[in-house]
Amino acid sequence: DTKLDSNGFSRGMSKMRGIAQTALGVFTGQMMTKAVEGMVNLGKAALDSVASLEQNVGGVQTLFKESADAVIANANNAYKTAGMSANRYMETVTGFSASLLQSVGGDTVRAANAADMAITDMADNANKMGTGMESIQNAYQGFAKQNYTMLDNLKLGYGGTKTEMERLIADANAFEKAQGRAGDLTIEKYGDIVQAIHDIQEQQGIMGNSAEEAAETIQGSIQMMQASWENWLTAIA
């Protein structure tokens, strides 16, 4: 009502008040229904998360033995360093750690550190290059089986062949020597492959992106929030 007098204003407000009260009643009823459904779904999600946690912790303890606590601590911190929940971190670790442990002579401390470096490198690569995390994880798991066809998934400038992986390792060795290190990485050891990829990503400036994005970008903050939420679901159960 566009009349500029009190009668038109009063009639309009009265009508609006009636509409608002009716709508609020419907809205409140719907919200209560959604809230109950939400609590049921939340409880189920939390229990599923705990079941996954128990399985993942068991796998980590079997693989890393006395160093399992260090891996679990890294997993709990992964929401900041890699944008991953603890469950997803441990699932990823157990996917390639048998080969990693073999390559370092069963040294669980070295393997735990190398696994954390590998997962952080995966997350940094995904954030910098825009590649799906699952695609990168599949590549690393392939490398553990001496399958290099997915090397180009990392978008580091190397094709998916054994020859290209050897070229990457040669470039990493040159980088290591320039940094005053031994530069004796070989394709025969999975731990050396993980280190070589780390060196190339360091050389190309693909390091620390996940932690930086979690602190400074919307997408990174959302990833950290999602990972934190998954951790919280596990905690409440």
Buried (B, 14 or more C-beta within 10 A) or exposed (E): EEEEEEEEEEEEEEEEEEEEEEEEEEEEEEEEEEEEEEEEEEEEBBEBBBEBBEBBBEBBBEBBEEBBEBBBEBBBBBBBBBBBBBBBBBBBBBBBBBBBBBBBEEBBEBBBBBBBBBBBBBBBBBBBBEBEBEBBBBBBBBBBEEBBEBBBBBBBEBEBEEEBBBBBBBBBBEBBEEEEEEBEBEBEBBBBBBBBBBBBBBBBEBBBBBBEBBEEEEEBBEBBEBBBEBBBBBEEB
